């Protein structure tokens, strides 16, 4: 079963890289794609299968469930009240809704939450994620890494694709600054709870350094995509620093820091990772 899951994760990794390239090349060459819904579903499957290989099915289920429940609750509260992210609502372009939130949205949160955690984990290197201070530090950095992703994604997704609408606009390319505090709060809550629950559920996996880093490579490809082309040209510069720095530092830690093992760079403290 583990071998099958690993193969599936590799298949979806290749598919996601291709889909990112279709978006990157869109101004010059139109390549077949899957649209927003297909893209999210493929990305979610990659994240789930990769997490399964590294962390095991139990830890993956915990991560996915915590992420889905918290993000849906925050989104539903946000749409109804405007308190979490600012006043906004979703269009019908993302499919069926549960309440005021498309079912696809909690899935979309997980597809980003998982690789963002691995980027932060690589940057922090030898941190003990079983301690309270370690969980807090990793959660805080992971939340920053993921919110940095939204800084270059959200304006285009709302202004161009109209997947959601900011009812009063905002000073950051039409997005309210309130939104980013909501992202930090939501993701920090997910990471903290997952980190706490994972302390009692150890999992050992043996994978190559590169396999463990696949979600980080996806994050890096997204960085390049936003630098090459973006709805707002100024966001191309912002992407260099908001996403480019975390991607660059995490990859340096993985491939150039020979004093740290693959385990301490990208996997959890309980895992055994080999090249």
ROGUKOL-847478 format. One line per field, with one value per residue: x, y, z of N, C-alpha, C in turn; residue number from 0. Coordinates in pm, 1 decimal, decimal comma, padded with zeros to 6 digits. Example, Ala and Ser with C-alpha at 12.3 -4.5 7.8 and 13.67 -1.06 7.14 Angstrom:
2
n.u = (01319,0/01285,0)
n.v = (-00569,0/-00225,0)
n.w = (00780,0/00708,0)
ca.u = (01230,0/01367,0)
ca.v = (-00450,0/-00106,0)
ca.w = (00780,0/00714,0)
c.u = (01320,0/01290,0)
c.v = (-00330,0/00003,0)
c.w = (00780,0/00787,0)
rolo = (0/1)
***
This chain:
275
n.u = (00081,9/00190,7/00383,6/00223,1/00089,2/00306,6/00386,2/00157,1/00169,1/00394,2/00305,2/00101,8/00257,6/00414,0/00203,7/00109,7/00331,7/00333,9/00084,4/00132,6/00324,5/00166,9/00017,0/00220,6/00317,3/00106,1/00070,5/00205,8/00190,7/-00080,3/-00161,6/-00308,6/-00518,3/-00663,1/-00836,5/-00955,9/-01085,1/-01007,9/-00731,8/-00699,2/-00798,7/-00613,1/-00379,7/-00444,0/-00464,0/-00199,5/-00072,8/-00197,5/-00124,8/00154,6/00199,9/00098,2/00290,3/00519,7/00428,1/00241,8/-00087,2/-00256,6/-00158,3/-00176,6/-00453,9/-00530,5/-00406,9/-00534,6/-00806,3/-00810,5/-00721,6/-00929,1/-01162,0/-01104,0/-01035,7/-01268,0/-01455,5/-01351,1/-01366,8/-01645,0/-01740,4/-01604,9/-01716,7/-01981,9/-01965,1/-01748,3/-01543,9/-01310,3/-01146,0/-01210,2/-01470,8/-01623,2/-01728,2/-01798,8/-01791,8/-01977,8/-01800,4/-01636,4/-01767,1/-02000,3/-02148,3/-02105,8/-02305,5/-02203,4/-01964,7/-01757,0/-01717,5/-01473,2/-01290,4/-01189,3/-01035,7/-00853,9/-00715,0/-00575,9/-00405,9/-00220,2/-00137,3/00003,7/00253,8/00365,3/00427,1/00638,1/00829,9/00884,5/00975,6/01211,6/01360,4/01394,3/01542,5/01701,7/01506,3/01317,4/01023,0/00854,2/00842,6/00682,4/00769,7/00901,4/00691,0/00537,5/00714,5/00759,2/00497,1/00440,6/00629,8/00554,8/00296,0/00359,3/00500,8/00300,9/00112,6/00262,9/00257,8/-00013,2/-00008,7/00083,0/-00087,8/-00362,3/-00456,5/-00471,2/-00640,5/-00877,8/-00924,5/-00884,7/-00967,8/-01200,2/-01289,4/-01349,8/-01495,0/-01398,5/-01578,6/-01556,1/-01321,3/-00967,4/-00648,7/-00427,2/-00359,0/-00632,0/-00711,6/-00803,0/-00593,8/-00664,7/-00728,0/-00486,0/-00404,9/-00605,2/-00536,5/-00291,9/-00378,9/-00559,1/-00401,1/-00196,7/-00341,2/-00420,8/-00169,1/-00062,9/-00245,6/-00231,2/00042,8/00045,4/-00126,9/00010,4/00225,1/00175,7/00160,1/00366,0/00561,4/00753,3/00945,2/01115,8/01265,0/01392,8/01599,3/01526,8/01269,5/01129,4/01139,9/00968,8/00717,4/00824,7/00964,6/00749,3/00640,0/00850,2/00832,9/00586,1/00664,0/00838,9/00654,0/00487,2/00670,2/00744,1/00504,3/00222,8/-00090,0/-00080,3/00190,1/00366,6/00354,1/00521,1/00772,8/00734,0/00687,9/00941,3/01064,5/00875,1/00794,0/01014,0/01243,8/01188,5/01162,7/01417,1/01595,7/01507,5/01557,2/01834,4/01908,1/01832,6/01986,5/02247,8/02340,4/02538,0/02580,8/02351,5/02098,1/01877,8/01649,9/01627,7/01590,9/01360,1/01168,4/00968,5/01062,5/01048,2/01096,7/01289,4/01502,6/01659,4/01919,1)
n.v = (-00120,0/00124,8/00164,1/00201,4/00437,1/00609,2/00609,9/00721,9/00977,4/01076,8/01079,9/01273,1/01486,1/01537,5/01607,4/01842,4/02012,5/02037,5/02168,5/02409,1/02510,3/02548,0/02769,2/02953,3/02983,5/03087,6/03359,3/03346,3/03089,7/02874,7/02608,1/02281,8/02260,7/02215,8/02385,7/02581,4/02415,1/02150,4/02181,4/02237,8/01998,1/01806,3/01903,7/01882,6/01604,0/01531,8/01650,4/01511,0/01239,4/01256,6/01344,5/01122,0/00926,5/01030,5/01078,5/00886,4/00724,9/00787,8/01026,4/01190,8/01194,8/01327,7/01579,2/01664,9/01667,5/01851,3/02081,9/02113,1/02149,7/02376,4/02575,9/02586,4/02670,8/02921,5/03051,3/03043,7/03192,2/03424,9/03505,2/03548,3/03747,4/03920,9/03960,2/03806,1/03798,4/04031,2/04211,6/04008,3/03789,3/03473,2/03389,9/03199,9/03043,5/02848,9/02614,6/02394,2/02499,8/02487,9/02609,1/02934,6/02900,1/02768,3/02415,9/02347,2/02521,6/02466,4/02245,1/02367,6/02522,1/02321,4/02220,2/02419,3/02465,0/02234,7/02209,4/02457,4/02425,2/02241,5/02391,6/02584,6/02410,9/02313,8/02549,2/02599,1/02385,8/02208,5/02212,1/02103,9/01965,3/01849,4/01978,6/02240,8/02501,6/02455,7/02367,5/02599,9/02787,6/02670,8/02669,0/02943,5/03038,1/02880,7/02979,0/03238,8/03184,6/03071,4/03279,3/03464,2/03348,6/03387,3/03660,3/03712,6/03568,5/03619,1/03883,8/03855,5/03631,9/03728,8/03976,8/03926,3/03654,9/03653,2/03479,8/03521,7/03805,2/04116,0/04317,6/04584,8/04650,3/04719,9/04840,4/04706,4/04619,7/04600,0/04431,6/04396,3/04478,8/04353,5/04094,7/03948,5/03931,5/03765,2/03533,5/03469,8/03417,9/03203,2/02998,4/02969,3/02868,6/02617,9/02489,6/02485,2/02322,9/02082,2/02021,8/01976,5/01754,2/01569,1/01500,8/01276,3/01073,3/00900,4/00846,9/00659,8/00692,1/00602,4/00778,6/00939,1/01234,6/01420,0/01330,4/01382,2/01654,0/01733,6/01883,2/02132,0/02193,4/02226,9/02458,5/02631,1/02630,9/02757,1/03006,3/03091,4/03097,0/03313,9/03518,0/03531,1/03581,6/03782,5/03916,2/04173,7/04370,8/04471,0/04283,4/04085,7/04163,1/04169,5/03899,4/03789,8/03841,4/03778,7/03510,2/03405,2/03422,4/03243,4/03001,2/02981,7/02974,3/02743,2/02541,7/02567,4/02480,5/02215,1/02101,4/02195,1/02216,7/02026,5/01952,3/01894,9/01649,0/01488,8/01435,3/01630,5/01852,1/01847,5/01662,2/01527,7/01534,6/01280,7/01108,0/00886,3/00967,2/00904,0/00936,1)
n.w = (00000,0/00083,7/-00114,9/-00339,0/-00271,0/-00265,3/-00533,4/-00647,6/-00533,5/-00662,5/-00926,8/-00912,5/-00833,9/-01064,0/-01232,2/-01108,6/-01133,4/-01410,8/-01447,0/-01315,1/-01486,1/-01714,1/-01637,2/-01602,2/-01862,1/-01995,0/-02096,4/-02337,6/-02457,7/-02494,5/-02307,5/-02253,8/-01968,5/-01636,8/-01515,7/-01231,0/-01037,2/-01101,6/-01076,3/-00799,6/-00686,7/-00782,1/-00663,0/-00391,9/-00367,0/-00420,5/-00194,7/00016,4/-00037,0/-00030,5/00230,5/00359,8/00296,9/00427,7/00690,1/00761,3/00759,5/00979,5/01102,9/00879,6/00838,8/01072,1/01032,7/00794,2/00873,1/01089,5/00955,9/00762,4/00921,0/01086,8/00895,1/00738,3/00930,6/00999,1/00750,7/00696,1/00912,2/00850,4/00599,7/00675,5/00873,2/00827,6/01001,8/01023,3/00786,0/00661,3/00480,8/00244,6/-00025,8/-00183,1/-00530,0/-00777,3/-00911,3/-00809,1/-00764,0/-00585,1/-00271,0/00083,1/00306,8/00306,3/00183,4/-00070,0/-00119,1/-00211,4/-00097,5/00178,1/00101,9/-00067,1/00119,3/00261,8/00063,4/00041,4/00301,9/00379,8/00213,0/00287,2/00555,1/00538,7/00406,2/00604,3/00803,5/00690,8/00688,3/00959,3/01041,5/01277,5/01477,5/01758,7/01719,2/01897,9/02136,5/02328,4/02275,4/02035,2/01867,7/01866,4/01748,4/01493,9/01399,6/01387,9/01196,0/00976,4/00932,8/00851,9/00615,1/00457,3/00447,0/00311,1/00061,3/-00005,3/-00031,9/-00288,1/-00440,0/-00386,2/-00482,9/-00769,9/-00798,3/-00699,0/-00829,9/-01107,2/-01170,5/-01023,8/-00824,5/-00562,9/-00397,8/-00282,8/-00091,3/-00014,2/-00124,9/-00099,1/00030,3/-00057,3/-00353,1/-00405,1/-00204,9/00134,2/00414,6/00643,7/00569,4/00564,6/00827,4/00911,6/00772,1/00893,8/01156,9/01117,5/00996,0/01183,4/01400,3/01295,5/01251,7/01512,6/01655,6/01509,5/01544,8/01821,5/01846,3/01694,5/01850,8/02002,4/01823,9/01671,1/01372,6/01152,3/00863,4/00567,0/00327,8/00031,8/00032,9/-00165,6/-00235,0/00005,0/-00005,7/-00209,6/-00187,5/-00118,8/-00346,6/-00518,4/-00403,3/-00464,8/-00744,1/-00775,9/-00683,5/-00888,4/-01095,4/-01016,4/-01024,2/-01290,9/-01430,9/-01358,9/-01253,7/-01147,8/-01207,9/-01017,3/-00818,5/-00902,1/-00823,0/-00547,0/-00503,6/-00531,5/-00288,7/-00084,1/-00129,7/-00260,7/-00094,4/00134,6/-00018,2/-00140,9/00081,9/00217,9/00026,7/00005,9/00262,3/00244,9/00034,3/00054,4/00313,8/00476,1/00733,2/00853,6/00876,2/00638,3/00771,5/00976,8/00824,6/00654,9/00737,2/01006,9/01356,7/01451,4/01245,6/01031,6/00784,0/00481,4/00233,4)
ca.u = (00000,0/00279,3/00446,9/00120,5/00068,2/00424,7/00377,5/00050,3/00217,4/00486,0/00223,5/00035,7/00362,7/00442,6/00085,8/00104,5/00438,3/00284,4/-00023,8/00194,6/00388,4/00063,3/-00016,5/00337,8/00333,7/-00021,0/00077,6/00271,0/00144,8/-00194,3/-00149,9/-00426,9/-00516,6/-00778,5/-00917,0/-00933,8/-01132,7/-00918,8/-00599,8/-00705,6/-00815,2/-00485,4/-00284,5/-00483,4/-00427,5/-00054,7/-00040,0/-00244,7/-00044,4/00290,8/00194,0/00075,3/00418,2/00610,4/00372,4/00150,4/-00228,3/-00320,2/-00116,1/-00232,3/-00596,0/-00537,9/-00370,3/-00639,1/-00930,5/-00792,4/-00716,5/-01060,3/-01258,8/-01069,4/-01042,8/-01408,8/-01518,8/-01303,2/-01420,7/-01789,2/-01752,1/-01555,7/-01813,5/-02103,7/-01945,7/-01640,7/-01452,4/-01185,2/-01063,0/-01265,2/-01597,1/-01607,7/-01814,7/-01752,2/-01873,6/-02019,1/-01703,4/-01562,3/-01850,8/-02105,0/-02113,2/-02160,3/-02331,6/-02159,5/-01827,1/-01742,6/-01655,2/-01335,2/-01203,6/-01109,8/-00937,0/-00750,3/-00631,5/-00482,8/-00304,4/-00117,4/-00090,3/00101,1/00388,7/00417,6/00487,7/00766,2/00923,5/00925,0/01052,0/01346,0/01428,7/01426,4/01643,4/01708,5/01412,2/01244,4/00881,4/00775,4/00835,3/00585,4/00835,7/00927,3/00562,9/00498,4/00804,1/00731,1/00363,9/00448,6/00700,1/00471,0/00188,0/00417,9/00533,8/00177,6/00053,7/00343,6/00203,4/-00138,9/00019,4/00099,9/-00194,5/-00497,6/-00502,6/-00508,5/-00753,9/-01000,0/-00944,2/-00889,7/-01051,6/-01325,7/-01332,6/-01413,8/-01509,8/-01380,3/-01693,4/-01514,5/-01187,3/-00860,2/-00535,1/-00321,6/-00405,5/-00774,8/-00734,0/-00783,2/-00486,2/-00733,7/-00723,7/-00360,6/-00408,6/-00691,6/-00457,7/-00195,8/-00451,9/-00616,0/-00297,2/-00128,2/-00427,7/-00410,7/-00036,4/-00045,0/-00325,5/-00172,3/00168,2/00014,4/-00184,3/00112,0/00324,8/00141,2/00142,1/00491,7/00563,0/00887,1/00942,8/01246,1/01249,0/01508,7/01594,7/01451,5/01126,9/01075,9/01136,7/00883,6/00626,2/00904,2/00991,1/00624,2/00635,7/00948,7/00778,0/00486,0/00738,1/00883,3/00533,7/00441,3/00772,4/00743,1/00380,4/00127,7/-00190,5/-00021,6/00334,3/00440,0/00357,5/00635,6/00882,7/00698,4/00703,2/01083,4/01101,4/00778,7/00802,2/01145,8/01338,3/01164,9/01193,1/01562,3/01660,6/01473,0/01629,7/01974,7/01920,4/01816,0/02087,0/02384,2/02379,4/02580,7/02588,6/02218,4/02044,2/01751,3/01543,9/01613,3/01562,1/01227,7/01074,2/00942,4/01171,7/01033,6/01118,0/01423,1/01506,7/01791,7/01939,7)
ca.v = (00000,0/00240,6/00183,9/00255,8/00576,8/00684,8/00626,1/00818,7/01110,7/01118,4/01110,5/01401,5/01588,4/01570,6/01676,0/01977,5/02090,7/02068,9/02266,3/02537,3/02557,0/02598,3/02905,5/03038,6/03005,9/03132,2/03480,4/03319,3/02962,7/02819,0/02463,2/02223,1/02262,6/02154,8/02486,3/02596,8/02301,3/02037,3/02212,6/02220,3/01856,2/01738,9/01950,9/01822,3/01462,5/01525,3/01681,7/01400,7/01119,4/01281,8/01344,0/00981,9/00855,9/01081,2/01082,8/00776,5/00760,0/00846,3/01166,2/01261,9/01215,8/01432,4/01705,5/01702,9/01696,7/01976,5/02188,8/02131,3/02201,9/02513,1/02670,7/02606,5/02750,8/03059,4/03105,6/03065,0/03307,1/03541,7/03549,7/03595,1/03863,4/04009,1/03983,9/03730,1/03837,7/04151,0/04182,2/03943,6/03674,9/03388,3/03377,1/03060,9/02981,6/02741,6/02496,3/02391,4/02560,6/02441,4/02738,7/03043,0/02872,5/02653,5/02296,2/02343,4/02613,6/02395,5/02162,8/02459,3/02557,4/02212,6/02204,3/02520,2/02451,7/02126,3/02246,0/02572,5/02373,1/02179,0/02501,4/02638,4/02306,4/02313,4/02671,4/02590,1/02281,4/02111,0/02241,5/01990,6/01997,5/01785,6/02069,0/02348,6/02613,7/02414,9/02369,8/02740,7/02850,7/02615,2/02715,2/03085,7/03053,8/02819,7/03073,7/03348,7/03133,9/03054,5/03410,5/03523,8/03290,9/03455,5/03798,5/03723,3/03492,7/03670,2/03991,8/03806,3/03539,6/03805,5/04082,1/03871,5/03534,9/03681,9/03365,0/03584,0/03949,2/04202,3/04406,3/04723,7/04664,0/04726,2/04921,9/04620,8/04567,5/04570,2/04337,7/04462,6/04424,8/04266,4/03957,8/03880,2/03897,4/03647,2/03418,4/03435,9/03359,4/03073,4/02897,5/02945,8/02779,4/02482,8/02433,1/02459,5/02207,3/01963,5/01993,2/01920,7/01620,6/01479,8/01462,0/01144,4/00979,0/00893,5/00775,6/00650,6/00668,8/00611,8/00834,8/01017,2/01377,2/01488,4/01297,0/01455,0/01796,6/01759,8/01997,5/02254,2/02218,4/02282,7/02596,4/02706,3/02648,2/02862,5/03131,6/03127,4/03130,9/03447,7/03613,8/03540,6/03644,1/03812,7/04013,6/04302,5/04357,9/04498,7/04161,0/04006,4/04202,0/04124,5/03753,4/03757,9/03848,5/03713,9/03365,3/03366,5/03403,6/03113,5/02891,0/02974,8/02932,5/02603,9/02455,2/02570,0/02394,4/02075,3/02048,4/02244,6/02207,2/01888,3/01924,8/01855,8/01533,6/01512,3/01428,1/01757,2/01959,0/01850,6/01569,7/01551,7/01490,3/01139,6/01026,1/00854,3/00996,1/00875,5/00964,7)
ca.w = (00000,0/00091,2/-00245,9/-00428,7/-00231,9/-00306,9/-00679,0/-00674,0/-00498,9/-00769,2/-01044,6/-00891,8/-00832,5/-01204,6/-01285,2/-01053,5/-01198,4/-01544,9/-01438,0/-01282,1/-01609,9/-01805,6/-01592,4/-01625,6/-02005,3/-02052,1/-02179,1/-02465,9/-02515,2/-02422,4/-02293,4/-02189,3/-01823,0/-01570,8/-01449,8/-01087,9/-00959,3/-01128,1/-01019,7/-00653,9/-00655,0/-00806,2/-00563,1/-00264,4/-00370,5/-00402,6/-00055,9/00101,3/-00059,0/00015,5/00376,6/00398,5/00289,8/00530,2/00825,3/00787,6/00738,0/01097,5/01115,0/00764,5/00866,8/01174,6/00968,5/00698,7/00945,3/01162,7/00856,8/00700,4/01018,7/01127,6/00783,3/00700,8/01035,9/00986,1/00626,3/00710,7/01001,9/00778,5/00499,7/00743,1/00960,6/00783,1/01112,1/01015,7/00671,4/00600,1/00410,4/00113,3/-00052,8/-00292,7/-00649,9/-00803,0/-01002,6/-00741,9/-00743,5/-00483,0/-00144,2/00210,2/00366,2/00218,2/00141,8/-00160,5/-00061,1/-00259,8/-00023,1/00279,9/00031,8/-00112,5/00233,8/00294,2/-00041,9/00066,9/00439,7/00391,5/00166,6/00361,8/00678,3/00507,1/00379,1/00734,6/00872,2/00633,6/00729,5/01101,3/01049,0/01386,6/01584,0/01815,8/01704,2/02002,3/02250,3/02312,9/02208,6/01897,1/01796,6/01849,8/01650,8/01361,9/01360,8/01353,0/01068,8/00872,6/00904,8/00775,3/00481,8/00380,1/00423,3/00204,2/-00062,3/-00034,7/-00069,3/-00432,8/-00505,6/-00362,6/-00570,7/-00901,5/-00787,8/-00674,2/-00930,1/-01242,8/-01179,1/-00955,8/-00746,0/-00447,2/-00418,8/-00165,8/-00107,8/00003,5/-00178,3/-00000,3/-00014,9/-00112,0/-00482,0/-00395,0/-00094,4/00263,9/00498,3/00739,9/00517,5/00594,3/00969,3/00918,3/00726,7/00999,5/01268,8/01077,6/00974,1/01310,5/01478,7/01237,5/01276,8/01656,2/01696,1/01446,5/01613,1/01953,2/01829,7/01636,5/01951,7/02055,7/01712,4/01598,8/01246,0/01093,7/00719,9/00502,3/00193,9/-00009,8/00063,8/-00270,3/-00223,3/00118,8/-00040,0/-00326,0/-00167,0/-00120,2/-00487,9/-00570,8/-00355,1/-00542,9/-00879,0/-00765,1/-00672,2/-01023,7/-01173,7/-00980,1/-01064,9/-01437,8/-01477,6/-01253,6/-01295,3/-01110,3/-01232,0/-00893,4/-00738,4/-00946,1/-00734,6/-00412,3/-00499,7/-00514,3/-00147,4/00004,6/-00150,5/-00309,1/00016,1/00199,2/-00109,4/-00159,5/00206,0/00247,0/-00066,2/00047,1/00380,0/00205,3/-00057,5/00076,6/00454,3/00497,7/00876,4/00898,9/00804,2/00568,6/00872,3/01047,8/00731,6/00596,0/00796,7/01147,6/01443,5/01481,9/01126,9/00984,5/00642,0/00426,7/00091,2)
c.u = (00086,2/00343,9/00348,2/00098,3/00185,1/00423,1/00271,2/00095,6/00311,7/00409,2/00158,3/00136,6/00394,2/00326,0/00079,9/00212,1/00394,8/00179,0/00029,9/00260,6/00285,9/00023,1/00098,3/00348,2/00211,9/-00012,7/00133,9/00217,9/00029,7/-00184,7/-00274,5/-00412,7/-00642,6/-00870,6/-00892,1/-00970,4/-01041,4/-00781,5/-00599,0/-00715,0/-00684,7/-00382,7/-00316,2/-00441,9/-00276,3/-00016,7/-00079,9/-00155,3/00099,2/00296,8/00177,3/00207,9/00510,1/00558,3/00282,2/00005,1/-00293,7/-00286,0/-00171,1/-00379,5/-00616,1/-00513,1/-00483,6/-00766,7/-00921,6/-00794,1/-00855,2/-01159,1/-01229,1/-01085,7/-01186,9/-01478,8/-01478,4/-01359,4/-01570,3/-01815,6/-01711,1/-01655,0/-01936,7/-02084,0/-01843,8/-01533,4/-01315,5/-01092,8/-01101,1/-01391,7/-01574,0/-01715,2/-01759,7/-01848,2/-01911,6/-01917,4/-01628,7/-01650,4/-01946,5/-02053,8/-02176,4/-02180,2/-02294,1/-02022,2/-01822,8/-01670,9/-01507,4/-01239,5/-01126,4/-01004,6/-00820,6/-00659,0/-00530,2/-00372,9/-00191,1/-00055,8/00018,7/00239,3/00448,3/00483,3/00624,3/00872,2/00975,7/01010,5/01196,2/01425,4/01473,7/01522,5/01627,9/01607,1/01338,2/01095,7/00793,1/00762,1/00734,2/00647,1/00863,9/00800,8/00521,1/00583,2/00775,0/00595,4/00367,2/00516,4/00619,1/00357,8/00238,8/00447,8/00407,5/00110,2/00131,8/00297,4/00075,5/-00117,2/00034,6/-00008,6/-00328,1/-00540,5/-00547,4/-00630,9/-00885,1/-01027,7/-00962,6/-00987,1/-01188,5/-01379,3/-01395,8/-01407,6/-01491,2/-01479,7/-01658,0/-01374,2/-01083,0/-00740,1/-00423,6/-00373,6/-00551,6/-00810,8/-00712,7/-00670,1/-00540,5/-00722,5/-00599,9/-00345,7/-00496,9/-00619,3/-00358,8/-00265,2/-00500,0/-00507,9/-00220,3/-00209,3/-00418,9/-00278,5/-00015,6/-00121,0/-00270,2/-00042,8/00145,5/-00037,9/-00082,3/00213,0/00300,5/00127,2/00268,2/00478,5/00705,5/00874,6/01083,7/01224,7/01375,6/01488,9/01509,3/01303,0/01063,3/01057,5/01042,5/00784,9/00700,0/00937,2/00866,9/00610,9/00731,9/00899,1/00668,9/00553,7/00781,8/00765,1/00488,7/00543,2/00767,9/00620,0/00285,9/00032,3/-00145,0/00129,8/00415,9/00450,5/00470,0/00757,5/00855,9/00719,3/00848,4/01119,2/01004,7/00782,7/00942,3/01244,8/01312,7/01199,8/01343,9/01631,8/01631,0/01545,7/01779,4/01997,2/01915,4/01937,4/02230,6/02431,2/02413,4/02594,8/02455,0/02169,1/01917,9/01636,2/01521,1/01572,7/01417,5/01127,1/01054,1/01054,2/01164,9/01071,6/01264,9/01424,0/01645,3/01798,1/01950,2)
c.v = (00126,4/00270,5/00246,3/00404,2/00663,2/00710,4/00729,2/00961,2/01164,3/01156,1/01247,8/01515,9/01632,8/01648,7/01820,4/02065,4/02130,7/02179,3/02404,7/02596,6/02609,1/02740,6/03002,2/03077,7/03068,0/03260,7/03454,7/03192,9/02909,3/02666,7/02408,1/02221,9/02199,8/02257,5/02487,5/02472,4/02181,1/02057,7/02186,9/02072,8/01778,8/01776,7/01889,8/01676,0/01445,3/01546,8/01568,2/01278,7/01138,5/01280,2/01201,8/00906,5/00899,6/01058,4/00965,9/00821,1/00827,3/00993,8/01249,3/01292,2/01326,3/01569,5/01754,3/01744,4/01829,0/02094,9/02217,8/02197,2/02347,4/02611,6/02692,6/02695,7/02897,6/03125,8/03136,8/03184,8/03435,1/03595,2/03610,0/03727,5/03964,2/04030,7/03918,9/03783,1/03973,9/04114,1/04127,9/03838,5/03599,4/03393,4/03230,6/02984,2/02864,1/02622,4/02508,9/02444,5/02484,9/02565,8/02846,7/03017,1/02753,9/02537,1/02289,9/02424,1/02544,9/02303,0/02249,8/02505,0/02446,6/02200,1/02304,5/02505,6/02345,3/02164,6/02364,7/02527,2/02312,1/02283,5/02558,2/02538,7/02302,2/02434,8/02663,8/02476,1/02189,6/02131,8/02115,5/02023,1/01925,9/01873,9/02179,8/02466,8/02580,8/02418,4/02513,2/02810,1/02802,7/02663,1/02860,3/03105,6/02994,5/02913,6/03191,4/03306,0/03122,1/03187,8/03486,5/03474,6/03365,6/03599,4/03816,5/03648,8/03564,9/03781,7/03944,9/03717,2/03614,0/03906,7/04027,4/03755,5/03555,5/03559,5/03408,6/03734,6/04021,2/04316,3/04553,7/04747,9/04665,5/04798,7/04838,4/04552,6/04523,1/04475,4/04411,5/04397,9/04330,6/04119,3/03882,2/03848,8/03774,4/03521,7/03374,6/03365,9/03218,7/02967,0/02867,7/02850,7/02635,5/02418,6/02400,0/02334,6/02078,7/01924,8/01929,7/01778,5/01521,4/01431,8/01320,0/01038,2/00975,1/00812,0/00775,7/00617,3/00683,5/00656,6/00911,1/01163,6/01450,8/01456,5/01375,6/01603,1/01830,1/01875,4/02131,5/02292,5/02276,5/02428,7/02683,8/02730,7/02755,0/02998,7/03180,9/03170,0/03273,8/03555,0/03637,3/03614,6/03665,0/03919,8/04156,0/04289,8/04383,6/04374,7/04067,4/04037,5/04153,7/03974,3/03711,8/03749,9/03771,8/03562,2/03319,9/03339,2/03272,5/02994,8/02871,6/02921,1/02785,6/02507,4/02453,4/02476,7/02246,9/02022,4/02094,6/02235,0/02062,5/01854,1/01883,3/01739,1/01572,1/01513,2/01563,2/01869,9/01961,3/01760,4/01601,1/01493,2/01341,6/01050,0/00992,0/00871,0/00973,8/00913,9/00835,1)
c.w = (00000,0/-00043,1/-00343,8/-00399,2/-00276,7/-00457,1/-00714,8/-00642,4/-00606,0/-00895,4/-01029,6/-00880,0/-00975,0/-01264,5/-01236,6/-01116,1/-01338,8/-01540,0/-01399,8/-01407,2/-01709,6/-01767,7/-01620,4/-01771,9/-02070,8/-02134,6/-02319,2/-02534,7/-02430,2/-02424,8/-02225,4/-02037,9/-01766,7/-01506,7/-01299,2/-01007,9/-00977,8/-01067,7/-00869,7/-00617,0/-00674,4/-00698,6/-00425,8/-00259,0/-00355,9/-00257,0/00037,8/00086,9/-00009,5/00167,8/00429,0/00401,0/00404,0/00671,5/00860,7/00777,4/00857,8/01112,8/00999,3/00786,9/00970,2/01111,7/00878,5/00771,3/01019,6/01066,8/00799,3/00796,7/01053,6/01013,1/00738,0/00802,6/01024,5/00860,1/00639,6/00802,6/00930,6/00678,1/00567,1/00816,1/00909,7/00888,1/01093,6/00906,6/00613,6/00524,3/00269,5/00096,0/-00172,4/-00409,9/-00668,4/-00886,2/-00941,4/-00705,0/-00626,2/-00349,3/-00027,9/00294,1/00266,8/00155,2/00045,6/-00091,7/-00097,7/-00171,0/00090,1/00218,2/-00015,0/00000,0/00261,5/00189,9/-00022,7/00205,8/00451,0/00338,1/00241,4/00491,1/00651,0/00470,9/00511,3/00810,8/00821,9/00679,4/00875,3/01133,9/01170,7/01498,3/01629,8/01814,8/01806,0/02125,6/02222,0/02238,9/02061,9/01813,1/01767,7/01743,6/01509,4/01310,7/01315,2/01218,0/00953,8/00833,2/00822,4/00631,9/00396,3/00350,9/00316,0/00067,6/-00101,5/-00078,2/-00220,1/-00509,5/-00502,0/-00457,9/-00708,8/-00899,1/-00764,0/-00785,6/-01070,6/-01253,7/-01114,9/-00881,5/-00614,2/-00466,8/-00285,7/-00178,5/-00092,5/-00050,7/-00067,7/-00056,6/-00075,5/-00238,5/-00475,3/-00282,5/00037,7/00343,0/00604,9/00699,6/00563,3/00742,7/00990,6/00875,3/00833,6/01115,6/01235,2/01065,8/01102,1/01398,0/01428,1/01274,0/01424,0/01698,9/01636,9/01517,2/01748,7/01942,2/01775,5/01740,2/02002,0/01947,3/01627,4/01471,1/01192,4/00946,1/00665,3/00358,4/00158,2/00026,2/-00038,9/-00261,8/-00109,0/00085,4/-00155,8/-00302,9/-00165,5/-00264,3/-00554,9/-00529,7/-00436,5/-00685,6/-00879,9/-00756,6/-00809,4/-01109,3/-01144,7/-01017,5/-01215,5/-01487,8/-01361,2/-01303,9/-01263,8/-01122,1/-01105,1/-00805,4/-00782,3/-00859,2/-00592,9/-00398,3/-00478,8/-00366,9/-00057,0/-00006,5/-00188,0/-00198,1/00090,5/00110,4/-00122,7/-00034,7/00236,1/00154,2/-00036,7/00165,8/00341,3/00129,6/-00030,8/00221,0/00488,2/00645,8/00934,8/00815,1/00732,2/00666,7/00936,3/00955,2/00685,6/00663,4/00943,1/01230,4/01471,1/01363,8/01107,7/00834,5/00590,0/00280,1/00012,9)
rolo = (0/1/2/3/4/5/6/7/8/9/10/11/12/13/14/15/16/17/18/19/20/21/22/23/24/25/26/27/28/29/30/31/32/33/34/35/36/37/38/39/40/41/42/43/44/45/46/47/48/49/50/51/52/53/54/55/56/57/58/59/60/61/62/63/64/65/66/67/68/69/70/71/72/73/74/75/76/77/78/79/80/81/82/83/84/85/86/87/88/89/90/91/92/93/94/95/96/97/98/99/100/101/102/103/104/105/106/107/108/109/110/111/112/113/114/115/116/117/118/119/120/121/122/123/124/125/126/127/128/129/130/131/132/133/134/135/136/137/138/139/140/141/142/143/144/145/146/147/148/149/150/151/152/153/154/155/156/157/158/159/160/161/162/163/164/165/166/167/168/169/170/171/172/173/174/175/176/177/178/179/180/181/182/183/184/185/186/187/188/189/190/191/192/193/194/195/196/197/198/199/200/201/202/203/204/205/206/207/208/209/210/211/212/213/214/215/216/217/218/219/220/221/222/223/224/225/226/227/228/229/230/231/232/233/234/235/236/237/238/239/240/241/242/243/244/245/246/247/248/249/250/251/252/253/254/255/256/257/258/259/260/261/262/263/264/265/266/267/268/269/270/271/272/273/274)
***
